[in-house]
Amino acid sequence: MLNVGLVGAGWWAHHAHLPAIRSHPEARLVAATDPDPERLASATALDPGVRGFPSVAEMLAAADLDVVVVASPAAFHADAARAALLAGAGVLVEKPFTLHAAEARELVELAASRRLALSVSLPYQYTRAARAVRSLLAQGELGSLVAVHGVFESYTAPLYAGDVDEYLRRVDRPHAVAPLPGTYADVALSGGGHGQSQTSHIVSALFDATDAHPERIAAESAFLAPRMDIANTLSLRLKGGAVVGIFSSGETLPRQPAQQTITYLGTRGVARHDLALATLDWALAGGDAERVEPGEGESAYPNGEPVRALIDAVLAARAGRGDAARELTEGAGRAARAVEVIERIYRDEPVDV
Ligand SMILES: NC(=O)c1ccc[n+]([C@@H]2O[C@H](COP(=O)([O-])OP(=O)(O)OC[C@H]3O[C@@H](n4cnc5c(N)ncnc54)[C@H](O)[C@@H]3O)[C@@H](O)[C@H]2O)c1
């Protein structure tokens, strides 16, 4: 049985991680930390054995944890993940992974050097369509990658202005605990707006699928206030020569599925991954074509999978099979490349808009 600790007992922890931990037969939540006493009480009340702590340091000093889930605001991700890795735990970090690429790379190196599993919570990567696009590209089925274009719309614009009620009305998701406004609207906590919160999803999906490295990065964004962006256009060149154009926005048409697609254009074929619908369509120059639909009972956004995969990887590593842990940490290495791209959004922010 693995002992799990939680950093940040907020909306997403209650909605995604705690149910996944509780439903895992070989893991149990034993410790949680949150500076908000009500939220901490809500997480610790779930089970009599869960202890609440006022800080990450006190939790790590008092509890022997195998797995730590970091779901606090983005500005605290790097320090919490580092401390948990140094305490010997496998770590899941919410997106955005970290605010700075140097921190993300340092965490990946730390995990790899200690043979610990480090993973970033990116549910879009756990669908059958995501696995299919990874394997199509890795096997060179589309030929050499020439160009990629992506669009990623979300309903998140109200969050950047601190209007949590309007956001929850738009997404119509049940919630026991709502996000705190500052988690998304205070740049000292969020590190920025849409780029941090949402563009991080599509850029991470691009690197997950291609395993490519960015060579040149250019960004233009619409800012509501300093560092508080609501839409981004990114232009990348990947090592190997492929060019990438991405548009991402916090506004979309209500009551319709958000447009969230990435299209891969190769010398021998084309594939389109629809992240919102969890489908993949691909066609080769010779005429072969296929559609990958979601697996039986598969959610298009399997938000419990990241923590389940981490728990399974730590269990396998304890049993002497370290492959899954290594693969998760390699995935965190790809997510670190996304941090490098997102960081670029905030580097040359225009002064007047
Ligand atoms: N992967 C996804 O789809 C997804 C979805 C929603 C949120 N998230 C991410 O999850 C994280 C939390 O977002 P949320 O929507 O749950 O927000 P939230 O405001 O509900 O939760 C954040 C919690 O962290 C606590 N906190 C603040 N400072 C802390 C610290 N230093 N140590 C520990 N806890 C601290 C807050 O009191 C709050 O309870 C963010 O990084 C967000 O980007 C990811």
PDBQT file of the ligand as one rigid body, heavy atoms in Angstrom, charges set to zero:
ROOT
HETATM    1  N1  LIG A 401      -4.808  19.458 -15.401  1.00  0.00    +0.000 N 
HETATM    2  C1  LIG A 401      -5.923  20.174 -15.389  1.00  0.00    +0.000 C 
HETATM    3  O1  LIG A 401      -6.784  20.004 -16.227  1.00  0.00    +0.000 OA
HETATM    4  C2  LIG A 401      -6.138  21.209 -14.314  1.00  0.00    +0.000 A 
HETATM    5  C3  LIG A 401      -7.429  21.695 -14.064  1.00  0.00    +0.000 A 
HETATM    6  C4  LIG A 401      -7.593  22.633 -13.050  1.00  0.00    +0.000 A 
HETATM    7  C5  LIG A 401      -6.502  23.100 -12.332  1.00  0.00    +0.000 A 
HETATM    8  N2  LIG A 401      -5.252  22.623 -12.632  1.00  0.00    +0.000 N 
HETATM    9  C6  LIG A 401      -4.076  23.113 -11.899  1.00  0.00    +0.000 C 
HETATM   10  O2  LIG A 401      -4.193  22.715 -10.535  1.00  0.00    +0.000 OA
HETATM   11  C7  LIG A 401      -3.603  23.719  -9.690  1.00  0.00    +0.000 C 
HETATM   12  C8  LIG A 401      -4.629  24.150  -8.646  1.00  0.00    +0.000 C 
HETATM   13  O3  LIG A 401      -5.735  24.732  -9.312  1.00  0.00    +0.000 OA
HETATM   14  P1  LIG A 401      -7.214  24.709  -8.693  1.00  0.00    +0.000 P 
HETATM   15  O4  LIG A 401      -8.132  25.033  -9.815  1.00  0.00    +0.000 OA
HETATM   16  O5  LIG A 401      -7.440  23.477  -7.922  1.00  0.00    +0.000 OA
HETATM   17  O6  LIG A 401      -7.138  25.992  -7.731  1.00  0.00    +0.000 OA
HETATM   18  P2  LIG A 401      -7.621  26.170  -6.215  1.00  0.00    +0.000 P 
HETATM   19  O7  LIG A 401      -7.474  27.606  -5.912  1.00  0.00    +0.000 OA
HETATM   20  O8  LIG A 401      -8.955  25.549  -6.016  1.00  0.00    +0.000 OA
HETATM   21  O9  LIG A 401      -6.566  25.270  -5.421  1.00  0.00    +0.000 OA
HETATM   22  C9  LIG A 401      -5.309  25.683  -5.043  1.00  0.00    +0.000 C 
HETATM   23  C10 LIG A 401      -5.156  25.324  -3.571  1.00  0.00    +0.000 C 
HETATM   24  O10 LIG A 401      -3.786  25.485  -3.198  1.00  0.00    +0.000 OA
HETATM   25  C11 LIG A 401      -3.761  26.092  -1.905  1.00  0.00    +0.000 C 
HETATM   26  N3  LIG A 401      -2.451  26.718  -1.715  1.00  0.00    +0.000 N 
HETATM   27  C12 LIG A 401      -2.087  28.008  -1.898  1.00  0.00    +0.000 A 
HETATM   28  N4  LIG A 401      -0.782  28.146  -1.602  1.00  0.00    +0.000 NA
HETATM   29  C13 LIG A 401      -0.319  26.934  -1.245  1.00  0.00    +0.000 A 
HETATM   30  C14 LIG A 401       0.954  26.450  -0.838  1.00  0.00    +0.000 A 
HETATM   31  N5  LIG A 401       2.006  27.251  -0.765  1.00  0.00    +0.000 N 
HETATM   32  N6  LIG A 401       1.067  25.123  -0.535  1.00  0.00    +0.000 NA
HETATM   33  C15 LIG A 401      -0.001  24.310  -0.615  1.00  0.00    +0.000 A 
HETATM   34  N7  LIG A 401      -1.225  24.717  -1.004  1.00  0.00    +0.000 NA
HETATM   35  C16 LIG A 401      -1.368  26.013  -1.323  1.00  0.00    +0.000 A 
HETATM   36  C17 LIG A 401      -4.935  27.035  -1.897  1.00  0.00    +0.000 C 
HETATM   37  O11 LIG A 401      -5.336  27.372  -0.584  1.00  0.00    +0.000 OA
HETATM   38  C18 LIG A 401      -5.987  26.226  -2.662  1.00  0.00    +0.000 C 
HETATM   39  O12 LIG A 401      -6.764  25.419  -1.785  1.00  0.00    +0.000 OA
HETATM   40  C19 LIG A 401      -3.148  24.841 -10.621  1.00  0.00    +0.000 C 
HETATM   41  O13 LIG A 401      -1.788  24.674 -10.912  1.00  0.00    +0.000 OA
HETATM   42  C20 LIG A 401      -3.976  24.623 -11.876  1.00  0.00    +0.000 C 
HETATM   43  O14 LIG A 401      -3.339  25.087 -13.055  1.00  0.00    +0.000 OA
HETATM   44  C21 LIG A 401      -5.072  21.685 -13.592  1.00  0.00    +0.000 A 
ENDROOT
TORSDOF 0
